[in-house]
């Protein structure tokens, strides 16, 4: 059982992009702390599988498919979540996509737009939709999943790095707007953690070695490494934190 100030007993939580990788571990971790979890993903089957995993160990979870680029779908999701679990207490904006590791001349406008549509616009639309109720209730937590590459540059990743930097500053702006209404907004900047998202770099010996050499604690930590930061930001233990970026990158940005 979590200590009282870390407990999320009966808190209603929604995680986007929770069908695999870090999102899956976040949904499972939140449930283990007592939260009731709405598991959402573009792949509805994957979301359902994660919800089944949570229920199999005694947790409470529901699932549905979600494309965070679709504002109409998000509007429906607000009502669905409340009907299934109750008013939302904690939103984790984890859904994201990466670019193809091409330089700025080779990156197409379509690719740039796709990355920003998911990583930035999706985060904004989800936050705004669920924050309306939080503001009314004068209580709520929003956690945006960013990246260490939102804090430093990387050649060949123009769309992704720019999008994650935008998520970080969006986090700060929303925190300022909604703090008077009891809503906290923070971000987690993850480093090189093992997931389907990072598999391409893990399998490229040169790229993998670059990440290892740049990460004092070692690259490609297991997805479970991501959970503690979100549990902290979601819980009363972080009640005085808003507009912050919690960096969990093994020292990547400490250079």
C-alpha positions as a LaTeX table, in Angstrom:
\begin{tabular}{lrrr}
\hline
Residue & $x$ (\AA) & $y$ (\AA) & $z$ (\AA) \\
\hline
Unk1 & 0.00 & 0.00 & 0.00 \\
Unk2 & 1.28 & 3.47 & $-0.91$ \\
Unk3 & 1.96 & 5.96 & 1.92 \\
Unk4 & $-1.04$ & 8.28 & 2.40 \\
Unk5 & 0.55 & 11.24 & 0.64 \\
Unk6 & 1.30 & 9.05 & $-2.40$ \\
Unk7 & $-2.04$ & 7.23 & $-2.41$ \\
Unk8 & $-4.39$ & 7.64 & $-5.35$ \\
Unk9 & $-7.25$ & 5.64 & $-3.86$ \\
Unk10 & $-10.43$ & 6.07 & $-5.91$ \\
Unk11 & $-8.94$ & 8.84 & $-8.02$ \\
Unk12 & $-10.23$ & 8.74 & $-11.60$ \\
Unk13 & $-7.35$ & 8.76 & $-14.06$ \\
Unk14 & $-7.08$ & 8.70 & $-17.84$ \\
Unk15 & $-3.91$ & 7.84 & $-19.75$ \\
Unk16 & $-3.55$ & 8.38 & $-23.49$ \\
Unk17 & $-1.30$ & 6.20 & $-25.63$ \\
Unk18 & $-1.55$ & 3.55 & $-22.93$ \\
Unk19 & $-1.68$ & 0.46 & $-25.12$ \\
Unk20 & 2.04 & $-0.27$ & $-24.97$ \\
Unk21 & 5.43 & 0.91 & $-23.73$ \\
Unk22 & 5.61 & 3.70 & $-21.20$ \\
Unk23 & 1.89 & 4.43 & $-21.40$ \\
Unk24 & 1.05 & 0.84 & $-20.47$ \\
Unk25 & 3.34 & 1.00 & $-17.43$ \\
Unk26 & 1.89 & 4.35 & $-16.36$ \\
Unk27 & $-1.66$ & 3.00 & $-16.50$ \\
Unk28 & $-0.67$ & $-0.10$ & $-14.52$ \\
Unk29 & 1.32 & 1.95 & $-12.00$ \\
Unk30 & $-1.52$ & 4.39 & $-11.38$ \\
Unk31 & $-3.89$ & 1.49 & $-10.83$ \\
Unk32 & $-1.47$ & $-0.09$ & $-8.36$ \\
Unk33 & $-1.60$ & 3.14 & $-6.34$ \\
Unk34 & $-5.39$ & 2.82 & $-6.09$ \\
Unk35 & $-6.58$ & 4.86 & $-9.07$ \\
Unk36 & $-9.45$ & 3.86 & $-11.32$ \\
Unk37 & $-7.98$ & 4.08 & $-14.80$ \\
Unk38 & $-9.38$ & 4.82 & $-18.25$ \\
Unk39 & $-6.92$ & 3.25 & $-20.68$ \\
Unk40 & $-6.99$ & 4.86 & $-24.12$ \\
Unk41 & $-4.98$ & 4.26 & $-27.27$ \\
Unk42 & $-5.25$ & 4.65 & $-31.03$ \\
Unk43 & $-5.24$ & 0.82 & $-31.07$ \\
Unk44 & $-8.42$ & $-0.07$ & $-29.21$ \\
Unk45 & $-7.40$ & $-3.73$ & $-28.91$ \\
Unk46 & $-4.15$ & $-2.81$ & $-27.15$ \\
Unk47 & $-6.01$ & $-0.51$ & $-24.76$ \\
Unk48 & $-8.45$ & $-3.30$ & $-23.91$ \\
Unk49 & $-5.59$ & $-5.70$ & $-23.25$ \\
Unk50 & $-3.97$ & $-3.30$ & $-20.75$ \\
Unk51 & $-7.30$ & $-2.75$ & $-18.99$ \\
Unk52 & $-7.65$ & $-6.54$ & $-18.72$ \\
Unk53 & $-4.18$ & $-6.73$ & $-17.16$ \\
Unk54 & $-5.18$ & $-4.17$ & $-14.53$ \\
Unk55 & $-8.43$ & $-5.94$ & $-13.71$ \\
Unk56 & $-6.67$ & $-9.31$ & $-13.50$ \\
Unk57 & $-4.73$ & $-8.11$ & $-10.43$ \\
Unk58 & $-7.72$ & $-6.51$ & $-8.74$ \\
Unk59 & $-7.59$ & $-3.01$ & $-10.19$ \\
Unk60 & $-10.42$ & $-1.06$ & $-11.79$ \\
Unk61 & $-10.02$ & $-0.10$ & $-15.45$ \\
Unk62 & $-12.01$ & 0.62 & $-18.58$ \\
Unk63 & $-10.71$ & 1.15 & $-22.10$ \\
Unk64 & $-11.54$ & 2.73 & $-25.41$ \\
Unk65 & $-9.93$ & 3.74 & $-28.68$ \\
Unk66 & $-8.82$ & 7.35 & $-29.00$ \\
Unk67 & $-7.27$ & 9.51 & $-31.69$ \\
Unk68 & $-6.10$ & 12.65 & $-29.89$ \\
Unk69 & $-6.11$ & 14.54 & $-33.19$ \\
Unk70 & $-9.90$ & 14.36 & $-33.31$ \\
Unk71 & $-11.55$ & 17.07 & $-31.23$ \\
Unk72 & $-15.03$ & 15.56 & $-31.65$ \\
Unk73 & $-13.79$ & 12.23 & $-30.30$ \\
Unk74 & $-12.23$ & 14.00 & $-27.31$ \\
Unk75 & $-15.50$ & 15.75 & $-26.53$ \\
Unk76 & $-17.28$ & 12.39 & $-26.49$ \\
Unk77 & $-14.51$ & 10.93 & $-24.34$ \\
Unk78 & $-15.16$ & 13.42 & $-21.54$ \\
Unk79 & $-18.76$ & 12.26 & $-21.20$ \\
Unk80 & $-17.79$ & 8.58 & $-21.58$ \\
Unk81 & $-15.16$ & 8.77 & $-18.85$ \\
Unk82 & $-17.53$ & 10.43 & $-16.42$ \\
Unk83 & $-20.24$ & 7.87 & $-17.15$ \\
Unk84 & $-17.82$ & 4.96 & $-16.71$ \\
Unk85 & $-15.74$ & 6.09 & $-13.73$ \\
Unk86 & $-16.83$ & 9.54 & $-12.59$ \\
Unk87 & $-15.34$ & 13.03 & $-12.98$ \\
Unk88 & $-11.69$ & 12.96 & $-13.95$ \\
Unk89 & $-9.10$ & 13.75 & $-11.28$ \\
Unk90 & $-5.88$ & 13.02 & $-13.17$ \\
Unk91 & $-5.09$ & 13.27 & $-16.88$ \\
Unk92 & $-1.85$ & 11.85 & $-18.27$ \\
Unk93 & $-1.15$ & 13.04 & $-21.81$ \\
Unk94 & 1.22 & 10.33 & $-22.98$ \\
Unk95 & 0.19 & 9.82 & $-26.62$ \\
Unk96 & 2.96 & 10.82 & $-29.01$ \\
Unk97 & 4.69 & 9.98 & $-32.26$ \\
Unk98 & 8.22 & 10.55 & $-33.51$ \\
Unk99 & 9.66 & 11.72 & $-36.80$ \\
Unk100 & 11.79 & 9.56 & $-39.10$ \\
Unk101 & 15.20 & 10.85 & $-38.00$ \\
Unk102 & 15.71 & 12.96 & $-41.11$ \\
Unk103 & 17.48 & 16.28 & $-41.29$ \\
Unk104 & 15.58 & 19.53 & $-41.61$ \\
Unk105 & 15.84 & 19.63 & $-45.41$ \\
Unk106 & 14.44 & 16.10 & $-45.77$ \\
Unk107 & 11.60 & 16.52 & $-43.24$ \\
Unk108 & 8.36 & 17.04 & $-45.15$ \\
Unk109 & 5.67 & 19.52 & $-44.19$ \\
Unk110 & 3.24 & 16.60 & $-43.85$ \\
Unk111 & 5.51 & 14.85 & $-41.38$ \\
Unk112 & 6.01 & 18.05 & $-39.39$ \\
Unk113 & 2.25 & 18.57 & $-39.24$ \\
Unk114 & 1.59 & 14.95 & $-38.20$ \\
Unk115 & 4.05 & 15.12 & $-35.29$ \\
Unk116 & 2.64 & 18.43 & $-34.04$ \\
Unk117 & $-0.95$ & 17.25 & $-34.48$ \\
Unk118 & $-0.41$ & 14.38 & $-32.04$ \\
Unk119 & 2.26 & 15.67 & $-29.67$ \\
Unk120 & 1.16 & 19.29 & $-29.28$ \\
Unk121 & $-2.37$ & 19.78 & $-30.54$ \\
Unk122 & $-3.50$ & 16.48 & $-29.02$ \\
Unk123 & $-2.04$ & 17.45 & $-25.65$ \\
Unk124 & $-3.71$ & 20.85 & $-25.83$ \\
Unk125 & $-7.11$ & 19.53 & $-26.88$ \\
Unk126 & $-7.14$ & 16.81 & $-24.21$ \\
Unk127 & $-6.00$ & 19.21 & $-21.50$ \\
Unk128 & $-8.55$ & 21.86 & $-22.39$ \\
Unk129 & $-11.44$ & 19.40 & $-22.67$ \\
Unk130 & $-10.89$ & 17.78 & $-19.28$ \\
Unk131 & $-9.73$ & 20.95 & $-17.51$ \\
Unk132 & $-13.15$ & 22.55 & $-17.95$ \\
Unk133 & $-14.59$ & 20.14 & $-15.39$ \\
Unk134 & $-11.53$ & 20.36 & $-13.18$ \\
Unk135 & $-11.78$ & 24.14 & $-13.07$ \\
Unk136 & $-15.44$ & 23.90 & $-12.11$ \\
Unk137 & $-14.60$ & 21.41 & $-9.35$ \\
Unk138 & $-11.54$ & 23.48 & $-8.30$ \\
Unk139 & $-9.37$ & 20.38 & $-8.35$ \\
Unk140 & $-7.36$ & 18.33 & $-10.83$ \\
Unk141 & $-3.97$ & 17.21 & $-12.05$ \\
Unk142 & $-2.65$ & 17.13 & $-15.62$ \\
Unk143 & 0.67 & 15.48 & $-16.44$ \\
Unk144 & 2.18 & 15.90 & $-19.89$ \\
Unk145 & 4.77 & 13.42 & $-21.12$ \\
Unk146 & 7.60 & 15.35 & $-22.74$ \\
Unk147 & 11.18 & 14.26 & $-23.46$ \\
Unk148 & 14.74 & 15.19 & $-22.69$ \\
Unk149 & 14.78 & 16.19 & $-26.37$ \\
Unk150 & 12.37 & 18.97 & $-25.50$ \\
Unk151 & 15.19 & 20.47 & $-23.43$ \\
Unk152 & 18.14 & 19.88 & $-25.76$ \\
Unk153 & 18.48 & 19.56 & $-29.51$ \\
Unk154 & 19.32 & 16.52 & $-31.60$ \\
Unk155 & 20.38 & 16.62 & $-35.23$ \\
Unk156 & 17.93 & 14.83 & $-37.47$ \\
Unk157 & 14.93 & 15.21 & $-35.17$ \\
Unk158 & 13.54 & 18.69 & $-35.98$ \\
Unk159 & 9.82 & 17.92 & $-35.67$ \\
Unk160 & 10.06 & 15.76 & $-32.57$ \\
Unk161 & 12.40 & 18.02 & $-30.60$ \\
Unk162 & 10.38 & 21.12 & $-31.46$ \\
Unk163 & 7.11 & 19.39 & $-30.53$ \\
Unk164 & 8.36 & 18.26 & $-27.13$ \\
Unk165 & 9.74 & 21.73 & $-26.40$ \\
Unk166 & 6.28 & 23.05 & $-27.24$ \\
Unk167 & 4.70 & 20.57 & $-24.81$ \\
Unk168 & 6.98 & 21.84 & $-22.05$ \\
Unk169 & 6.09 & 25.47 & $-22.58$ \\
Unk170 & 2.41 & 24.63 & $-23.04$ \\
Unk171 & 2.60 & 22.94 & $-19.64$ \\
Unk172 & 3.90 & 26.15 & $-18.07$ \\
Unk173 & 1.24 & 28.30 & $-19.70$ \\
Unk174 & $-1.66$ & 26.04 & $-18.70$ \\
Unk175 & $-0.25$ & 25.84 & $-15.17$ \\
Unk176 & $-0.36$ & 29.62 & $-14.89$ \\
Unk177 & $-3.88$ & 29.83 & $-16.28$ \\
Unk178 & $-5.41$ & 27.12 & $-14.12$ \\
Unk179 & $-3.51$ & 27.44 & $-10.82$ \\
Unk180 & $-6.11$ & 29.92 & $-9.45$ \\
Unk181 & $-8.69$ & 27.17 & $-9.98$ \\
Unk182 & $-6.85$ & 24.42 & $-8.10$ \\
Unk183 & $-5.62$ & 22.60 & $-11.19$ \\
Unk184 & $-1.94$ & 21.60 & $-11.33$ \\
Unk185 & $-0.17$ & 21.03 & $-14.67$ \\
Unk186 & 3.29 & 19.47 & $-14.83$ \\
Unk187 & 5.46 & 17.62 & $-17.33$ \\
Unk188 & 7.85 & 14.68 & $-17.21$ \\
Unk189 & 10.85 & 14.75 & $-19.55$ \\
Unk190 & 11.89 & 11.15 & $-20.07$ \\
Unk191 & 15.24 & 10.05 & $-21.39$ \\
Unk192 & 16.23 & 6.86 & $-23.22$ \\
Unk193 & 13.80 & 4.27 & $-21.85$ \\
Unk194 & 13.17 & 0.93 & $-23.55$ \\
Unk195 & 9.90 & 0.93 & $-25.52$ \\
Unk196 & 8.54 & 0.28 & $-29.01$ \\
Unk197 & 9.03 & 4.01 & $-29.52$ \\
Unk198 & 12.81 & 3.76 & $-29.06$ \\
Unk199 & 13.32 & 0.34 & $-30.59$ \\
Unk200 & 14.83 & 1.73 & $-33.78$ \\
Unk201 & 17.61 & 3.47 & $-31.87$ \\
Unk202 & 18.19 & 0.47 & $-29.63$ \\
Unk203 & 18.74 & $-1.76$ & $-32.66$ \\
Unk204 & 21.13 & 0.68 & $-34.36$ \\
Unk205 & 24.54 & $-0.01$ & $-32.76$ \\
Unk206 & 25.93 & 3.47 & $-33.49$ \\
Unk207 & 22.83 & 5.29 & $-32.28$ \\
Unk208 & 22.52 & 3.07 & $-29.22$ \\
Unk209 & 26.14 & 3.74 & $-28.27$ \\
Unk210 & 25.62 & 7.50 & $-28.63$ \\
Unk211 & 22.71 & 7.35 & $-26.18$ \\
Unk212 & 24.70 & 5.16 & $-23.79$ \\
Unk213 & 27.69 & 7.48 & $-23.82$ \\
Unk214 & 25.46 & 10.53 & $-23.25$ \\
Unk215 & 23.51 & 8.96 & $-20.34$ \\
Unk216 & 25.52 & 8.67 & $-17.11$ \\
Unk217 & 23.11 & 6.13 & $-15.59$ \\
Unk218 & 22.94 & 4.15 & $-18.83$ \\
Unk219 & 20.46 & 4.23 & $-21.68$ \\
Unk220 & 17.51 & 1.92 & $-22.32$ \\
Unk221 & 16.14 & 1.57 & $-18.83$ \\
Unk222 & 13.02 & $-0.57$ & $-18.49$ \\
Unk223 & 9.59 & 1.12 & $-18.92$ \\
Unk224 & 8.86 & 0.67 & $-15.21$ \\
Unk225 & 11.46 & 3.39 & $-14.63$ \\
Unk226 & 8.92 & 5.91 & $-15.90$ \\
Unk227 & 6.24 & 5.22 & $-13.31$ \\
Unk228 & 7.54 & 6.84 & $-10.11$ \\
Unk229 & 7.69 & 10.37 & $-11.49$ \\
Unk230 & 4.06 & 10.27 & $-12.61$ \\
Unk231 & 2.89 & 8.79 & $-9.32$ \\
Unk232 & 4.62 & 11.65 & $-7.52$ \\
Unk233 & 3.12 & 14.35 & $-9.73$ \\
Unk234 & $-0.33$ & 12.77 & $-9.59$ \\
Unk235 & $-0.39$ & 12.48 & $-5.81$ \\
Unk236 & $-0.78$ & 14.91 & $-2.89$ \\
Unk237 & 2.98 & 14.53 & $-2.33$ \\
Unk238 & 3.47 & 17.11 & $-5.10$ \\
Unk239 & 0.68 & 19.46 & $-4.03$ \\
Unk240 & 2.91 & 22.55 & $-4.32$ \\
Unk241 & 4.28 & 21.66 & $-7.77$ \\
Unk242 & 2.84 & 23.17 & $-10.91$ \\
Unk243 & 4.39 & 24.38 & $-14.14$ \\
Unk244 & 7.38 & 22.16 & $-13.43$ \\
Unk245 & 9.32 & 19.74 & $-15.61$ \\
Unk246 & 10.52 & 16.64 & $-13.80$ \\
Unk247 & 13.50 & 15.29 & $-15.77$ \\
Unk248 & 13.92 & 11.51 & $-15.69$ \\
Unk249 & 16.73 & 10.99 & $-18.17$ \\
Unk250 & 19.59 & 9.27 & $-16.35$ \\
Unk251 & 21.65 & 12.45 & $-16.48$ \\
Unk252 & 21.38 & 12.96 & $-20.25$ \\
Unk253 & 20.74 & 16.71 & $-19.91$ \\
Unk254 & 23.20 & 17.21 & $-17.05$ \\
Unk255 & 26.16 & 17.66 & $-19.40$ \\
\hline
\end{tabular}
